[in-house]
Amino acid sequence: MDAIVTAGGIPQPDDPLYAYSNGNSKALIDVAGKPMVQWVLDALSDAKSVDNVIVIGLSPKSGVTCKKPMHFVSNQGRMLANIVAGVSKSLELDKKTKYVLVVSSDIPTLKPEMVDWLVETCMQTKDDIYYGVCTREVMEGRFPDSKRTYTKLKGVELCGADINLTHVRMATEHLELWESLIGTRKSPLKQAGIIGLGILFQVLTRTITLENLVEKVCKRIGIKGRVILWPHAEACMDVDKPRQLELLRADLAKQQRMSAAKTGSRKKIVAKSAETTTVKTTKTKTTKPKTAQPKSTVKAKSKKQ
């Protein structure tokens, strides 16, 4: 499956991340020694389910790398247009493509096994679109200081994931509706308003369950959709504010230190094991015994004396 990485956003002067981007793409902001998008590309590199990676909004001059074949597509100006361009590139690579991953460049704590989990979970059915969500408990269990915005439904509080899976036809159908939904993606209530006042009322009064909400939304839009409940908060932990950026910088720096410590411990164990083996080999070496003189020679010397 191909992964489309959206990396075209450039913070403007009124954006709180403008001071960190230096006029460049948000995806290139440094996070623990790497461009933010590089962490995402590293996760996709080691994900077994990913075939090609299509980066929207950057060029080879950005210096980002990936173990999987990587293709660059210029920024189309709007998120939906970028996704459509990514899908077009995926179909150009393989006309038989049915599903693609759409991955934001600002979820640097994403891990390869999480990408594979998503693909495996989604592909148990054949729906049009799969949208990931994370409960408040899961998010705050992993990132207690994240201060995310949650949509409050009956019995649950949720935030959205920034890696999702869709059928390629979703990039050509219902484009006006998708444009509106994407434009209001930071406001769940505005999204609910677009897809129906009745649904909006039920969301506001917290009288609708997640399952019922998905059913009504899909019926209104005319698609088959499925919500994926993430057990991993990393898929929903994006960088929109300086506080979140600093939080993830500290988190990934800590992960790097722990990884280096483990690597150092393994090296010490290997070196000690090699040293022990050398000592044992040395101890087991045998010296050639001195050959005893024949008795006849000894007797001859005695007579001579």
C-alpha atoms as one frame of an Amber mdcrd trajectory, in Angstrom:
protein
   0.000   0.000   0.000   1.230   3.507  -0.806   1.488   6.209   1.845   0.745
   9.850   1.003   2.546  12.213   3.379   1.069  15.712   3.489   3.928  18.152
   4.137   2.904  21.288   2.270   1.928  23.552   5.138   4.079  26.659   5.668
   3.377  28.558   8.919   2.401  32.187   8.344   3.300  35.105  10.644   0.066
  34.685  12.628   0.802  30.975  13.205   2.332  30.178  16.621   4.841  27.868
  14.895   6.099  30.612  12.569   9.064  31.388  14.849  10.204  27.752  14.602
   9.887  27.264  10.836  12.020  30.174   9.554   9.681  30.569   6.591  10.046
  26.914   5.575   7.603  24.029   5.657   6.250  23.053   9.050   7.347  19.498
   8.209  11.003  20.588   8.342  10.912  22.005  11.890  13.612  20.332  13.950
  12.444  17.728  16.446  15.198  16.087  18.498  17.804  16.471  15.779  15.666
  15.569  12.752  13.116  17.343  10.563   9.695  16.504  11.980   8.650  14.714
   8.783  11.773  12.540   8.891  10.464  10.776  11.989   7.281   9.936  10.053
   9.305   8.758   7.044  11.407   6.548   9.335   8.230   4.882  10.606   6.981
   4.320   7.057  10.438   3.031   6.041  10.213   0.110   8.452   6.497  -0.566
   8.060   6.035  -3.882   6.242   2.695  -2.804   4.759   4.058   0.255   2.914
   5.236  -0.039  -0.702   5.799   3.543  -1.893   5.913   6.877  -0.097   4.564
   9.981  -1.832   5.579  13.253  -0.191   3.395  16.249  -0.983   4.843  19.736
  -0.621   8.574  19.004  -0.420  11.289  18.396  -3.011  14.420  16.211  -3.071
  16.357  19.332  -2.008  14.748  19.062   1.424  17.184  16.245   2.198  14.599
  13.898   3.710  15.141  10.178   3.143  13.177   6.946   3.138  14.065   3.266
   2.723  10.986   2.785   0.541  10.774   4.256  -2.986   9.975   7.940  -2.428
   8.225  10.287  -4.851   7.812  14.058  -4.503   4.755  16.025  -5.603   4.592
  19.823  -5.427   2.264  21.602  -3.044  -1.180  22.119  -4.592  -2.176  24.883
  -2.185  -4.996  23.118  -0.330  -5.063  19.954   1.723  -7.734  18.227  -0.355
  -5.942  19.126  -3.589  -2.748  17.696  -2.116  -4.471  14.431  -1.221  -6.010
  14.224  -4.724  -2.551  14.797  -6.259  -1.109  12.080  -4.036  -3.793   9.603
  -5.052  -3.185  10.449  -8.722   0.524   9.721  -8.259  -0.264   6.411  -6.564
  -2.521   5.397  -9.475   0.221   6.452 -11.882   2.596   4.050 -10.116   0.023
   1.250 -10.146  -3.375   1.519 -11.852  -4.670  -1.348  -9.673  -4.250   0.662
  -6.467  -7.426   0.596  -4.365  -6.446   1.966  -0.970  -3.878   4.481   0.238
  -2.676   5.755   3.586  -2.923   9.503   4.179  -0.353  10.535   6.777   0.284
  13.954   8.270   3.902  15.053   8.590   3.392  16.301  12.157   3.028  13.043
  14.115   6.728  12.327  14.794   6.191   9.707  17.520   4.506   7.329  15.043
   6.117   3.860  14.956   6.325   1.250  12.122   4.319  -1.354  14.018   1.497
   1.165  14.451   1.308   1.720  10.692   1.138  -2.039  10.118  -1.515  -2.398
  12.827  -3.693   0.197  11.088  -3.455  -1.432   7.661  -4.143  -4.898   9.056
  -7.099  -3.658  11.116  -8.666  -1.700   8.256  -8.270  -4.382   5.634 -10.473
  -6.781   7.567 -13.353  -5.031   5.772 -13.804  -3.244   2.444 -15.172   0.160
   3.374 -14.707   3.460   1.547 -12.912   5.326   4.300 -11.418   4.526   7.704
 -11.097   7.332  10.220  -9.045   6.858  13.363  -9.909   8.214  16.790  -8.319
   7.993  20.203 -10.034   8.169  23.581  -9.060  10.753  26.152  -7.891   7.960
  28.468  -5.482   6.566  25.857  -4.164  10.014  24.934  -3.590  11.210  28.475
  -2.179   7.856  29.503   0.653   8.361  26.988   0.802  12.166  26.831  -0.686
  13.518  30.082   0.270  17.116  29.214  -0.999  17.079  25.620  -4.082  19.238
  26.342  -5.806  18.057  23.193  -9.287  19.147  22.102 -11.856  16.363  22.451
 -15.219  15.706  20.874 -17.591  14.674  23.655 -20.080  11.998  22.730 -22.285
   9.788  24.837 -19.978   7.922  27.220 -16.710   8.870  25.520 -14.372  11.767
  24.661 -12.371  11.461  21.439  -9.711  13.170  19.354  -8.881  12.394  15.725
  -5.905  10.527  14.297  -3.587  12.054  11.706  -3.014   8.844   9.780  -6.026
   7.387   8.007  -6.834   4.995   5.200  -9.107   5.626   2.235 -10.256   4.093
  -1.022  -8.844   5.992  -4.011 -12.313   6.875  -5.287 -12.777   9.130  -2.256
 -10.322  11.524  -3.946 -12.705  12.077  -6.867 -16.172  11.869  -5.298 -17.935
  14.333  -2.957 -15.072  16.817  -3.343 -17.059  19.884  -2.254 -18.188  18.161
   0.926 -14.674  16.930   1.679 -13.330  20.443   1.137 -15.757  21.792   3.729
 -15.028  19.038   6.236 -11.265  19.423   5.880 -11.559  23.195   6.215 -13.308
  22.746   9.567 -11.282  19.743  10.748 -10.079  21.584  13.859 -13.684  22.176
  14.928 -15.691  18.953  15.350 -18.832  20.989  16.039 -18.528  22.868  12.733
 -18.040  19.532  10.972 -21.180  18.205  12.593 -23.017  21.350  11.469 -22.034
  20.715   7.859 -23.370  17.187   7.894 -26.646  17.990   9.642 -28.189  20.130
  12.391 -29.787  17.072  13.941 -26.406  15.455  14.328 -24.978  18.730  15.650
 -27.680  18.874  18.329 -27.007  15.304  19.396 -23.276  15.992  19.595 -23.842
  19.158  21.652 -26.139  17.353  24.061 -23.907  14.255  24.160 -26.885  12.031
  23.354 -25.314  10.224  20.412 -22.923   7.300  20.603 -19.857   6.949  18.406
 -21.409   4.046  16.508 -24.644   5.951  15.878 -22.748   9.054  14.780 -20.717
   7.077  12.229 -23.854   5.419  10.895 -25.701   8.730  10.422 -22.758  10.548
   8.879 -22.061   7.787   6.382 -25.730   7.593   5.404 -25.883  11.360   4.836
 -22.720  11.434   2.729 -23.513   8.201   0.923 -20.410   6.190   1.746 -19.365
   3.168   3.767 -17.160   4.362   6.583 -15.597   2.767   9.616 -14.123   4.317
  12.733 -10.836   2.834  13.935 -10.358   3.109  17.678  -6.636   3.538  18.232
  -4.917   1.896  21.221  -1.847   4.057  20.450  -1.947   7.776  21.236   1.001
   8.518  18.930  -1.257   8.503  15.848  -3.322  11.338  17.345  -0.495  13.397
  18.868   0.186  16.083  16.280   2.084  19.376  16.502  -0.107  22.464  16.204
   1.309  24.624  18.974   4.751  25.399  20.454   3.803  23.576  23.668   3.092
  20.388  21.718   6.309  20.814  19.746   8.380  21.114  22.931   6.536  18.157
  24.468   7.405  15.889  21.526  10.957  17.190  21.311  11.474  16.147  24.934
   9.681  12.822  24.410  11.745  11.813  21.374  15.006  13.024  22.929  14.241
  10.762  25.894  13.551   7.848  23.546  16.893   8.464  21.831  18.764   8.434
  25.146  17.076   5.205  26.200  17.861   3.609  22.835  21.516   4.698  23.066
  21.752   3.308  26.607  20.341  -0.047  25.480  22.723  -0.151  22.523  25.632
   0.641  24.830  24.592  -2.112  27.243  24.357  -4.634  24.411  27.819  -3.654
  23.173  29.252  -4.115  26.682  27.626  -7.535  26.995  28.979  -8.609  23.597
  32.475  -7.319  24.465  32.430  -9.071  27.859  31.221 -12.277  26.251  34.006
 -12.096  23.668  36.565 -11.452  26.433  35.312 -14.419  28.449  35.483 -16.660
  25.396  39.076 -15.565  24.738  40.076 -16.306  28.335  38.492 -19.760  28.242
  40.198 -20.546  24.953  43.559 -19.493  26.368  43.078 -21.629  29.482  42.199
 -24.712  27.492  45.325 -24.529  25.356  47.664 -27.450  26.209  51.455 -27.319
  26.163  53.374 -30.097  24.470  54.783 -32.436  27.178  58.531 -32.914  27.358
  59.670 -36.216  25.865  61.248 -38.454  28.519  64.745 -39.741  27.753  64.930
 -43.432  26.902  66.037 -45.617  29.836  68.894 -47.042  27.794  70.381 -43.579
  27.381  70.182 -42.896  31.092  71.937 -46.175  31.914  74.654 -45.456  29.391
  75.435 -42.145  31.028  75.629 -43.795  34.426  78.203 -46.343  33.211  80.247
 -43.633  31.596  80.423 -41.764  34.885
